[in-house]
Amino acid sequence: MNIKHIKLSWVLCLALLGTPYVGLKAQQSGCVTPMMILVPEQTDPLGPTAQAELEAKLRQAVTRYGIEGGAKFANFCIVANIIEGQKEVIAGKRPLVTLTFDLEIFVGNNYTGEKFAATSIRLNGSGNNENKAYTAALRSINANNNALQSFLRDAKKKVDEYYATQIPVIISQAKAFALRHEYEEALCLLASVPTCAGAYGDVEDTMVEVFQQFVDYDCAMKVSKARAIWNAGQNREAAELAGAYLAAIDPSAACWGDALVLANQIHDRIGDDWEFYKEMQRAEVDLEKARIEAMRAIGVAYGQNQKANTISEHWIVR
């Protein structure tokens, strides 16, 4: 596989993680460990302002330890649970709600459920309603808090040790996903491995392998659908529908030749004004850019739609 294909595999996987594509060298020079930030539904649900405040504070705290807390999907996640504490309500024209509670924070493996490190921080806050009291308390989190600093150092060390020893397991798991045609999840799993981890070359080789499997499988499915549509109609409407599938095929796919054979059959009947034929001529001008954008869209869609279904229920544990 050539370097263009390798770059495309990076684009797809980094899109799954919500990470901008900046190229391999830049990734290595600023190597970070991607993690999700997860705030499970609480006994007393947090309002959107309070939850956003908590997530922002966690992202701020982890950045200095080489952790990127904005990943949409990753091997590891930082989980924050509010442990119900004391609440005092002073009624009146200007009511006041005062809260005292513990914030439990831990880092866990999103696939195995293993906890790698944990800490607890006592917080206090007040406001004229419960949501504002929670927001005030969470806003008071200090990134320099000794317990939080110690927790993050310990967590980063254990996660680094995990990647130093478990890459063969990660690769095996990714290949198992690929065998079930779950290519996007396989690529996402592999892309969660920091580029500075030991044996990362094996991870990159597997990414390229899985990406090509994804491209080949996707091509076979699209050619089959396009052929069925064309055979059923063999008119302009069928041509446009079939062309939509053909236009979404990566030219590096093993069955690209089959796609072109079908395209030529349709072109012979419909003529030069067939939209897919015109699109192919335009794509030749900037084919690589079009492919990158298409792969990015697939990755982002996967990360957004699959996150909730993949996170295990065991994280919501007191």
C-alpha positions in Angstrom: 0.0 0.0 0.0 1.4 3.4 -0.9 1.8 6.4 1.5 -1.5 8.0 0.3 -3.4 5.0 1.6 -1.5 5.1 4.9 -2.5 8.7 5.3 -6.1 7.9 4.6 -6.2 5.3 7.3 -4.8 7.9 9.7 -7.5 10.3 8.7 -10.3 7.8 9.3 -9.0 6.7 12.7 -8.2 10.1 14.0 -11.6 11.3 12.9 -13.1 8.5 15.0 -11.2 9.9 18.0 -12.2 13.5 17.3 -8.6 14.4 16.6 -7.7 16.7 13.6 -5.5 15.1 11.0 -2.1 16.8 11.2 0.2 14.1 9.8 2.3 11.4 11.4 5.4 13.4 12.3 3.4 16.0 14.1 1.6 13.3 16.1 4.9 11.8 17.2 6.4 15.1 18.2 3.4 15.9 20.5 2.5 12.4 21.5 -0.7 12.3 23.6 -2.9 9.6 25.1 -6.5 10.0 23.9 -9.2 9.4 26.5 -12.9 9.9 26.7 -14.4 11.9 29.5 -17.6 10.2 30.8 -20.0 11.7 33.3 -22.7 9.0 33.9 -26.2 10.0 34.8 -26.3 10.9 38.4 -28.8 10.2 41.1 -29.5 13.9 41.1 -29.1 14.7 37.4 -26.7 17.5 36.6 -27.9 20.4 34.5 -26.1 21.0 31.2 -24.2 24.0 32.7 -22.9 21.9 35.6 -22.0 19.0 33.4 -20.1 21.2 30.9 -18.2 22.8 33.8 -17.2 19.4 35.1 -16.0 18.1 31.7 -14.1 21.4 31.1 -12.3 21.1 34.5 -11.3 17.5 33.8 -10.0 18.4 30.3 -8.0 21.2 31.8 -6.5 19.0 34.5 -5.4 16.1 32.2 -3.8 18.2 29.5 -0.5 18.8 31.4 0.0 15.0 31.7 -0.1 14.3 28.0 -3.7 13.2 28.0 -6.2 14.4 25.4 -9.6 14.4 27.0 -11.7 15.3 24.0 -11.8 11.9 22.3 -15.2 10.7 21.1 -14.1 7.1 21.5 -11.0 5.5 23.0 -9.6 2.6 24.9 -9.6 4.5 28.1 -12.0 6.9 29.7 -12.0 9.3 32.7 -15.2 8.7 34.7 -16.5 11.2 37.2 -19.3 10.3 39.7 -20.9 12.6 42.2 -21.3 10.8 45.6 -24.4 12.2 47.2 -23.6 14.2 50.3 -25.3 16.9 52.3 -27.8 19.5 51.0 -29.1 22.4 52.9 -31.9 24.6 51.5 -32.7 28.0 53.0 -36.1 29.1 51.9 -37.2 32.7 51.4 -37.5 35.4 48.7 -33.9 34.6 47.7 -33.5 30.9 48.4 -30.1 29.4 48.9 -29.0 25.8 48.2 -25.7 24.7 49.8 -24.1 21.4 48.7 -21.3 19.3 50.1 -20.3 16.2 48.2 -17.5 14.0 47.1 -16.5 13.8 43.4 -15.1 10.3 42.6 -12.8 10.3 39.6 -11.2 7.2 38.0 -9.6 6.1 34.8 -10.9 2.8 33.4 -10.4 0.6 30.4 -13.5 1.0 28.2 -13.3 -2.5 26.9 -12.4 -4.6 30.0 -13.9 -2.5 32.8 -10.7 -2.5 34.7 -10.0 0.6 36.9 -6.5 1.9 36.7 -6.5 4.7 39.3 -9.0 6.5 41.4 -9.4 9.5 43.7 -12.0 11.5 45.5 -12.3 15.2 46.0 -14.6 17.0 48.6 -16.4 19.9 47.0 -18.7 22.6 48.3 -20.9 25.1 46.5 -24.0 27.2 46.9 -26.5 29.0 44.6 -30.1 30.0 44.4 -31.0 26.6 42.9 -29.4 23.1 42.9 -27.9 23.4 39.4 -26.2 26.6 40.3 -24.9 25.1 43.5 -23.4 22.2 41.6 -21.9 24.5 39.0 -20.3 26.6 41.7 -18.9 23.6 43.4 -17.5 22.0 40.2 -16.1 25.4 39.1 -14.0 25.4 42.3 -12.0 22.3 41.2 -8.4 23.2 41.3 -6.2 21.6 38.6 -3.3 21.9 41.1 -5.1 19.9 43.8 -2.6 17.5 45.3 -4.9 14.5 45.3 -5.9 15.2 41.6 -2.3 15.7 40.6 -1.2 12.5 42.3 -4.1 10.6 40.7 -3.3 11.8 37.2 0.4 11.0 37.5 -0.5 7.5 38.7 -3.1 7.0 36.0 -0.8 8.1 33.2 2.0 5.8 34.4 -0.4 2.8 34.6 -1.8 3.5 31.1 1.7 3.9 29.7 2.6 0.5 31.2 -0.6 -1.0 29.7 0.4 0.1 26.2 3.9 -1.1 26.8 2.7 -4.7 27.4 -0.7 -5.1 25.8 -0.2 -4.0 22.1 -0.4 -7.7 20.9 -3.7 -8.0 22.7 -5.0 -4.8 21.2 -4.0 -5.9 17.7 -5.7 -9.3 18.2 -8.9 -7.6 19.4 -8.8 -5.2 16.4 -8.4 -8.2 14.0 -11.4 -9.9 15.7 -13.5 -6.8 15.1 -12.4 -6.8 11.4 -13.3 -10.5 11.0 -16.9 -9.5 12.0 -16.7 -6.6 9.5 -16.6 -4.1 12.4 -13.8 -2.2 10.7 -14.6 1.3 12.0 -14.4 0.0 15.6 -11.2 -1.9 14.9 -9.6 1.3 13.5 -10.8 3.3 16.4 -9.3 0.8 18.9 -5.9 0.9 17.1 -5.9 4.7 16.8 -6.3 5.0 20.5 -2.8 3.7 21.0 -0.4 6.7 21.4 2.1 7.0 18.6 5.0 6.9 21.1 4.0 3.6 22.5 6.5 0.7 22.1 5.8 -1.6 19.1 3.7 1.1 17.6 4.9 0.1 14.2 2.9 -3.1 14.5 -0.2 -1.1 15.3 0.3 1.1 12.2 0.8 -2.0 10.0 -2.5 -3.4 11.4 -4.3 -0.2 10.8 -3.2 -0.2 7.1 -4.3 -3.9 6.8 -7.7 -3.3 8.4 -8.3 -0.1 6.5 -7.7 -2.0 3.2 -10.1 -4.7 4.3 -12.7 -2.0 5.1 -12.2 -0.4 1.7 -12.5 -3.8 -0.1 -15.6 -4.9 1.8 -17.3 -1.5 1.4 -16.6 -1.6 -2.3 -18.1 -5.1 -2.7 -21.3 -4.0 -0.9 -21.7 -0.8 -2.9 -21.1 -2.5 -6.3 -23.7 -5.1 -5.4 -26.3 -2.5 -4.5 -25.5 -0.4 -7.5 -25.8 -3.4 -9.9 -29.1 -4.4 -8.3 -30.5 -0.9 -8.7 -29.4 -0.6 -12.3 -30.6 -4.1 -13.4 -34.0 -3.4 -11.9 -34.5 0.0 -13.7 -32.0 0.6 -16.4 -33.2 4.2 -16.8 -31.9 7.6 -15.8 -33.4 7.4 -12.3 -31.7 4.0 -11.7 -28.5 5.4 -13.1 -28.4 8.3 -10.7 -29.2 6.0 -7.7 -26.6 3.5 -8.8 -24.1 6.3 -9.4 -24.5 7.5 -5.8 -23.2 4.2 -4.6 -20.4 4.0 -7.2 -19.3 7.6 -6.3 -18.8 6.6 -2.7 -16.3 3.8 -3.5 -12.6 4.3 -2.8 -10.6 3.7 -6.1 -8.0 1.7 -4.1 -10.5 -1.0 -3.5 -9.9 -4.5 -4.9 -13.2 -4.4 -6.8 -12.8 -0.9 -8.3 -12.4 -2.6 -11.7 -15.9 -4.1 -11.2 -17.2 -0.7 -10.4 -15.8 0.7 -13.6 -17.2 -2.1 -15.7 -20.7 -1.3 -14.3 -20.2 2.4 -14.7 -19.2 1.9 -18.4 -22.4 -0.2 -18.9 -24.5 2.6 -17.5 -22.6 5.3 -19.4 -23.1 3.5 -22.7 -26.9 3.6 -22.1 -27.3 7.0 -20.4 -24.6 9.1 -22.1 -22.1 11.7 -21.1 -24.5 13.8 -19.0 -24.9 11.0 -16.4 -24.0 12.7 -13.1 -21.6 10.0 -11.9 -19.7 10.2 -15.2 -19.3 14.0 -14.8 -18.4 13.6 -11.1 -15.6 11.2 -12.0 -14.2 13.7 -14.4 -14.2 16.4 -11.6 -12.8 14.0 -9.1 -9.7 13.4 -11.2 -8.7 17.0 -10.5 -8.6 16.6 -6.7 -9.3 12.9 -6.0 -7.1 12.7 -2.9 -8.9 15.6 -1.2 -12.3 14.1 -1.9 -11.3 10.7 -0.5 -10.0 12.3 2.7 -13.2 14.2 3.2 -15.3 11.1 2.6 -13.3 9.0 5.1 -13.4 11.7 7.7 -17.2 11.9 7.4 -17.5 8.1 7.9 -15.2 8.2 11.0 -17.0 11.1 12.7 -20.4 9.5 12.1 -19.2 6.3 13.7 -17.7 8.0 16.8 -20.9 10.0 17.4 -23.4 7.2 16.8 -21.6 4.3 18.5 -20.3 5.8 21.7 -23.4 5.3 23.8 -23.8 1.7 22.7 -20.3 0.7 23.4 -19.8 2.1 26.9 -20.4 -0.7 29.5 -23.0 -0.4 32.2 -20.4 -1.3 34.8 -19.0 2.3 34.8 -22.1 3.5 36.6 -21.0 2.0 39.9 -20.9 3.8 43.3 
